[in-house]
Amino acid sequence: MYPTQEEKNKLFAKYGKNEKDTGSTEGQIALFTARIAHVSKHLKDNPKDHNSEKALVRLVGKRRRLLDYLIKKDILRYREIIKELGLRK
């Protein structure tokens, strides 16, 4: 199921400075990761849903741009978030 407000607050509390810090790079990356997981599951059940497929590609691109930004700003934070979320390049 799509992340509820409570789940989003938990994500922001864990990866951001606090649950009200919705703009931090790490919090946004964590939220995009949760949304990508949701859309991926949806596409496994509905392979002909091309609009969701396009949305998935868009979400992955946004997350990639945020990760690239984080590499440039702080490589240690990048490595930490990659390890915690289990992402790979």
C-alpha positions as CSV (number, residue, x, y, z in Angstrom):
1,M,0.0,0.0,0.0
2,Y,1.1,3.6,-0.7
3,P,2.9,5.1,2.4
4,T,0.5,6.7,4.8
5,Q,1.2,9.9,6.6
6,E,2.3,8.0,9.7
7,E,4.7,5.9,7.6
8,K,6.0,9.1,6.0
9,N,6.6,10.7,9.4
10,K,8.5,7.6,10.5
11,L,10.7,7.7,7.4
12,F,11.4,11.4,7.9
13,A,12.1,10.9,11.6
14,K,14.5,8.1,10.8
15,Y,16.4,9.6,7.9
16,G,15.8,13.3,8.4
17,K,16.6,15.5,11.4
18,N,13.0,15.0,12.8
19,E,9.6,14.0,11.5
20,K,8.9,17.6,10.5
21,D,12.0,17.8,8.3
22,T,10.4,16.7,5.0
23,G,12.9,18.6,2.8
24,S,16.2,16.9,3.8
25,T,17.8,15.0,1.0
26,E,18.0,11.8,2.9
27,G,14.3,12.0,3.8
28,Q,13.3,12.6,0.2
29,I,15.5,9.6,-1.0
30,A,13.8,7.4,1.6
31,L,10.4,8.5,0.6
32,F,11.1,8.0,-3.1
33,T,12.4,4.5,-2.3
34,A,9.2,3.6,-0.5
35,R,7.1,4.9,-3.4
36,I,9.3,3.0,-5.9
37,A,8.8,-0.2,-4.0
38,H,5.0,0.4,-4.0
39,V,4.8,1.1,-7.7
40,S,7.1,-1.8,-8.5
41,K,4.8,-4.2,-6.7
42,H,1.8,-2.7,-8.5
43,L,3.4,-3.2,-11.8
44,K,4.1,-6.9,-11.0
45,D,0.4,-7.4,-10.6
46,N,-0.6,-5.1,-13.5
47,P,2.0,-5.4,-16.3
48,K,-0.1,-3.5,-18.8
49,D,-0.3,-0.3,-16.7
50,H,1.9,1.9,-18.8
51,N,1.1,5.1,-16.9
52,S,2.5,3.6,-13.7
53,E,5.5,2.4,-15.6
54,K,6.2,5.9,-16.7
55,A,5.7,7.2,-13.2
56,L,8.2,4.6,-11.9
57,V,10.8,5.7,-14.4
58,R,10.3,9.3,-13.3
59,L,10.6,8.4,-9.6
60,V,13.8,6.5,-10.2
61,G,15.2,9.4,-12.1
62,K,14.3,11.9,-9.3
63,R,15.9,9.6,-6.7
64,R,19.0,9.2,-8.9
65,R,19.4,13.0,-9.2
66,L,19.1,13.4,-5.4
67,L,21.7,10.7,-4.9
68,D,24.0,12.5,-7.4
69,Y,23.5,15.7,-5.5
70,L,24.4,14.0,-2.2
71,I,27.6,12.5,-3.7
72,K,28.7,16.0,-4.6
73,K,27.8,17.6,-1.3
74,D,28.7,14.9,1.2
75,I,30.1,11.5,0.2
76,L,29.8,10.1,3.7
77,R,26.1,10.8,4.0
78,Y,25.7,9.3,0.5
79,R,27.4,6.1,1.6
80,E,25.4,5.9,4.8
81,I,22.0,6.3,3.1
82,I,22.9,3.8,0.4
83,K,23.9,1.2,3.1
84,E,20.8,1.8,5.2
85,L,18.3,1.7,2.3
86,G,20.1,-1.2,0.5
87,L,20.5,0.6,-2.8
88,R,23.1,0.1,-5.4
89,K,24.2,2.2,-8.3
